């Protein structure tokens, strides 16, 4: 049973799982965000299974990072 909880993570984006590519140890999960963008997350395969992730499942993407990298076109 899941319980509602408060999180310290401020960057919370609602979305829907669109694709899961599971390897031996890791799973790459693509999530369509409410605004139309897509975000990709790499999590352990075990975590994906524990969360019951599948296409169409609604999720909340939680982003907390001490580093953000940017790239530019030449």
Secondary structure, 3 states (H helix, E strand, C coil): CCCCCCCCCCEEEEEEEEEEEECCCEEEEEEEECCCCEEEEEEEHHHHHHCCCCCCCEEEEEECCCCCCCCCCC
